[in-house]
Amino acid sequence: MTGMNRQNSGLAAAFSMAEVIYHAAVRSIRKSHGNAFIGLILNIVQTVLLVAVFYAVFSFFDIRGAAIRGDFLLYIMTGIFLFMCHIKAVAAVLGAEGPTSPMMKHAPMNIIVTISAAALGSLYIQVLSLVVVLFIYHVGFTPITIYDPVGAMAMMLVAWFSGAGIGVVFMALKPWMPDLVQVSSQIYMRANMVASGKMFVANNLPSTMLVLFTWNPLFHAIDQARGYTFINYTPMHSSAMYPFYFGLACLVLGLMGTFFTRQRASISWQGRR
């Protein structure tokens, strides 16, 4: 009987935590814009503009031949979608409620809830944007075929997870060095415009260039996603598991740093955010 009560109390605690994360995620989504629909439209417009810019760049410099044989816009979108999902996860987790936030005064709230809510809210917006953009392109312009949609979606989740892990590391460091973290996070997100590999194919890179990108988990996720999207492309210089392990290591280190920081948090830090 005691064991059953413990099991029931454990399930109740899990459902209670999930409910708190859900409401915190909704709050996180609505923080970016008061109207959730307008916030979604703005994210879709941002994604479409990035696709249009890269399409124009490829066309202007006549480097479309460097892309994978298949739908050229789909090739660009595989890079843009994962790039957006990754950097938005970094930014969302970095901007999550910290240990000195007034929200932490409420009993159900803790660091795990705020991190999970920020990451899930970011993922929700990006997945919804992906579905809307692909649906409009498929119905309004040309039918598209994704070789392995489950694998391609898994790579988007991996890109999101690694971004969330990196965001947790930045979040753990932010109370100690806010200015440096702000600059470093911006440099990381801007550098991924090139370092993510969304503008080229890993199989076409020489070994001397490849070493400049293989450190980046997003580079691996994008290259693997293109392997799942296009039937005639097989990634040979990237790993599907590397970004997952990278994100997991960052998550563990970031949570350790966050809990260390929480034990030493001061309300005066709130003004340094």
C-alpha positions as CSV (number, residue, x, y, z in Angstrom):
1,M,0.0,0.0,0.0
2,T,2.8,2.4,0.9
3,G,4.5,1.6,-2.4
4,M,1.3,2.3,-4.3
5,N,0.9,5.6,-2.5
6,R,4.4,6.6,-3.4
7,Q,3.8,5.7,-7.0
8,N,0.6,7.7,-7.1
9,S,2.3,10.7,-5.5
10,G,5.1,10.5,-8.0
11,L,2.7,10.5,-10.9
12,A,0.8,13.4,-9.4
13,A,4.0,15.3,-8.9
14,A,5.0,14.6,-12.5
15,F,1.6,15.8,-13.9
16,S,1.8,18.8,-11.6
17,M,5.2,19.7,-12.9
18,A,4.1,19.2,-16.5
19,E,1.2,21.5,-15.9
20,V,3.4,24.2,-14.5
21,I,5.8,23.9,-17.5
22,Y,2.9,24.1,-19.9
23,H,1.6,27.4,-18.3
24,A,5.1,28.8,-18.1
25,A,5.7,27.9,-21.8
26,V,2.5,29.7,-22.8
27,R,3.7,32.7,-20.8
28,S,7.1,32.5,-22.5
29,I,5.5,32.5,-25.9
30,R,3.3,35.5,-25.1
31,K,6.3,37.5,-23.8
32,S,7.6,38.0,-27.3
33,H,4.3,39.5,-28.5
34,G,1.0,40.1,-26.8
35,N,-0.9,38.5,-29.7
36,A,0.3,34.9,-30.3
37,F,-1.0,35.0,-33.9
38,I,1.0,38.1,-34.7
39,G,4.1,36.6,-33.0
40,L,3.8,33.5,-35.3
41,I,3.4,35.7,-38.4
42,L,6.5,37.7,-37.5
43,N,8.5,34.5,-37.1
44,I,7.2,33.2,-40.4
45,V,8.1,36.4,-42.2
46,Q,11.6,36.3,-40.7
47,T,12.1,32.8,-42.0
48,V,10.8,33.6,-45.4
49,L,13.0,36.7,-45.7
50,L,16.0,34.6,-44.8
51,V,15.1,32.1,-47.5
52,A,14.6,34.9,-50.0
53,V,18.0,36.4,-49.1
54,F,19.9,33.2,-49.5
55,Y,18.0,32.4,-52.7
56,A,19.0,35.8,-54.1
57,V,22.7,35.2,-53.0
58,F,22.9,31.8,-54.7
59,S,21.3,33.1,-57.9
60,F,23.4,36.3,-58.0
61,F,26.7,34.5,-57.7
62,D,25.5,31.6,-59.8
63,I,26.4,28.9,-57.2
64,R,23.3,26.9,-57.4
65,G,25.3,24.0,-58.9
66,A,26.9,23.6,-55.5
67,A,23.6,22.6,-54.0
68,I,22.1,19.1,-53.8
69,R,20.3,17.8,-56.9
70,G,16.6,18.3,-56.2
71,D,14.3,21.1,-55.1
72,F,16.6,24.1,-54.6
73,L,14.3,26.0,-52.3
74,L,13.9,22.9,-50.2
75,Y,17.7,22.7,-49.9
76,I,17.8,26.3,-48.6
77,M,14.9,25.8,-46.2
78,T,16.5,22.7,-44.6
79,G,19.4,25.0,-43.6
80,I,17.2,28.0,-42.6
81,F,14.7,26.0,-40.5
82,L,17.4,24.3,-38.4
83,F,19.4,27.5,-38.1
84,M,16.4,29.4,-36.8
85,C,15.4,26.6,-34.4
86,H,18.9,26.4,-33.0
87,I,19.6,30.1,-32.4
88,K,16.0,30.8,-31.2
89,A,16.5,28.0,-28.6
90,V,19.8,29.6,-27.5
91,A,18.2,33.1,-27.2
92,A,15.1,31.8,-25.4
93,V,16.9,29.8,-22.8
94,L,19.4,32.6,-22.3
95,G,16.6,35.0,-21.6
96,A,14.7,32.7,-19.3
97,E,13.9,33.7,-15.7
98,G,17.0,33.5,-13.5
99,P,17.4,32.7,-9.8
100,T,16.8,36.3,-8.8
101,S,13.6,36.8,-10.9
102,P,10.4,37.7,-9.0
103,M,8.8,34.6,-10.6
104,M,11.0,32.4,-8.4
105,K,9.2,33.6,-5.4
106,H,6.2,31.5,-6.4
107,A,6.4,28.0,-4.9
108,P,6.0,25.8,-8.1
109,M,8.6,27.8,-10.0
110,N,12.2,26.7,-10.3
111,I,15.1,26.8,-12.8
112,I,14.1,23.5,-14.4
113,V,10.6,24.9,-15.1
114,T,11.8,28.2,-16.6
115,I,14.4,26.5,-18.8
116,S,12.0,23.9,-20.0
117,A,9.3,26.4,-20.7
118,A,11.6,28.8,-22.6
119,A,13.0,25.9,-24.8
120,L,9.5,24.3,-25.5
121,G,8.0,27.7,-26.3
122,S,10.7,28.3,-28.8
123,L,10.3,24.9,-30.3
124,Y,6.5,25.3,-30.6
125,I,6.9,28.5,-32.6
126,Q,9.6,27.1,-34.9
127,V,7.7,23.9,-35.7
128,L,4.5,25.8,-36.3
129,S,6.4,28.1,-38.7
130,L,7.9,25.2,-40.5
131,V,4.5,23.5,-41.0
132,V,2.9,26.7,-42.3
133,V,5.8,27.6,-44.7
134,L,6.1,24.1,-46.1
135,F,2.3,23.8,-46.5
136,I,2.1,27.1,-48.4
137,Y,5.1,26.1,-50.6
138,H,3.7,22.6,-51.3
139,V,0.1,23.7,-52.1
140,G,0.8,27.1,-53.6
141,F,4.0,26.6,-55.6
142,T,5.2,23.1,-56.2
143,P,4.7,19.7,-54.5
144,I,7.6,18.6,-52.4
145,T,8.8,15.2,-51.4
146,I,10.9,14.5,-48.3
147,Y,12.7,11.2,-48.4
148,D,12.5,10.5,-44.7
149,P,10.4,13.1,-42.9
150,V,10.8,11.4,-39.5
151,G,14.6,11.5,-39.7
152,A,14.5,15.1,-41.0
153,M,12.3,16.1,-38.0
154,A,14.6,14.3,-35.6
155,M,17.5,16.4,-36.9
156,M,15.5,19.6,-36.2
157,L,14.8,18.4,-32.7
158,V,18.5,17.6,-32.3
159,A,19.4,21.1,-33.5
160,W,16.9,22.6,-31.0
161,F,18.2,20.4,-28.2
162,S,21.8,21.4,-28.8
163,G,20.8,25.1,-28.9
164,A,18.9,24.7,-25.6
165,G,22.0,23.1,-24.0
166,I,24.3,26.0,-25.2
167,G,21.7,28.4,-23.9
168,V,21.8,26.8,-20.5
169,V,25.6,27.3,-20.4
170,F,25.2,31.0,-21.3
171,M,22.4,31.3,-18.7
172,A,24.6,29.8,-15.9
173,L,27.4,32.3,-16.8
174,K,25.2,35.4,-17.2
175,P,24.9,36.4,-13.5
176,W,28.7,36.3,-13.1
177,M,29.7,38.1,-16.4
178,P,26.5,39.5,-18.0
179,D,28.3,41.8,-20.5
180,L,30.7,39.1,-21.7
181,V,27.8,36.6,-22.1
182,Q,25.7,39.1,-24.0
183,V,28.6,39.7,-26.5
184,S,29.6,36.0,-26.7
185,S,26.0,34.8,-27.3
186,Q,25.6,37.4,-30.1
187,I,28.9,36.4,-31.7
188,Y,27.9,32.7,-31.5
189,M,24.5,33.3,-33.2
190,R,25.9,35.6,-35.8
191,A,28.9,33.3,-36.6
192,N,26.4,30.5,-37.3
193,M,25.2,32.4,-40.3
194,V,28.3,30.9,-41.9
195,A,29.6,28.2,-39.5
196,S,26.3,26.3,-39.6
197,G,27.0,25.1,-43.1
198,K,23.6,26.0,-44.5
199,M,25.2,27.7,-47.5
200,F,27.1,24.6,-48.8
201,V,27.2,20.8,-48.7
202,A,29.7,19.1,-46.3
203,N,30.5,16.4,-48.9
204,N,31.8,19.1,-51.3
205,L,34.2,20.7,-48.8
206,P,37.9,19.9,-48.9
207,S,39.4,18.5,-45.7
208,T,41.2,21.7,-45.0
209,M,37.9,23.6,-44.9
210,L,36.0,20.8,-43.2
211,V,37.9,21.1,-39.9
212,L,36.7,24.7,-39.6
213,F,33.1,23.5,-39.3
214,T,33.0,20.1,-37.7
215,W,33.1,21.5,-34.1
216,N,29.7,23.0,-34.7
217,P,26.7,20.8,-33.7
218,L,24.4,22.7,-36.0
219,F,26.7,21.9,-39.0
220,H,26.2,18.2,-38.3
221,A,22.4,18.6,-37.8
222,I,21.9,20.5,-41.0
223,D,24.1,18.1,-43.1
224,Q,22.3,15.0,-41.7
225,A,18.9,16.7,-42.2
226,R,19.7,17.1,-45.9
227,G,20.6,13.4,-46.0
228,Y,17.1,12.6,-44.7
229,T,15.4,15.1,-46.9
230,F,17.0,14.2,-50.3
231,I,17.2,10.7,-51.6
232,N,20.3,11.3,-53.6
233,Y,22.5,12.8,-50.8
234,T,24.4,10.7,-48.2
235,P,26.3,12.6,-45.6
236,M,29.8,11.3,-45.2
237,H,31.4,13.9,-43.0
238,S,28.9,14.5,-40.2
239,S,27.3,12.6,-37.4
240,A,23.6,12.5,-36.3
241,M,24.6,11.8,-32.7
242,Y,27.4,14.4,-32.2
243,P,24.9,17.4,-31.8
244,F,22.9,15.3,-29.3
245,Y,25.9,14.4,-27.2
246,F,27.2,18.0,-27.5
247,G,23.9,19.4,-26.3
248,L,23.6,16.8,-23.5
249,A,27.1,17.7,-22.2
250,C,26.3,21.5,-22.4
251,L,23.0,20.8,-20.6
252,V,24.7,18.9,-17.7
253,L,27.4,21.5,-17.3
254,G,25.0,24.4,-17.6
255,L,22.6,22.9,-15.0
256,M,25.5,22.3,-12.6
257,G,26.6,25.9,-13.1
258,T,23.0,27.1,-12.7
259,F,22.5,25.3,-9.4
260,F,25.9,26.5,-8.1
261,T,24.8,30.1,-9.0
262,R,21.4,29.6,-7.3
263,Q,23.1,28.9,-4.0
264,R,24.9,32.2,-4.2
265,A,22.2,34.3,-5.9
266,S,21.8,37.9,-4.7
267,I,18.8,40.1,-5.4
268,S,21.2,42.8,-6.5
269,W,22.1,40.7,-9.6
270,Q,18.6,41.5,-11.0
271,G,19.8,44.9,-12.0
272,R,22.7,43.5,-13.9
273,R,20.6,41.5,-16.4
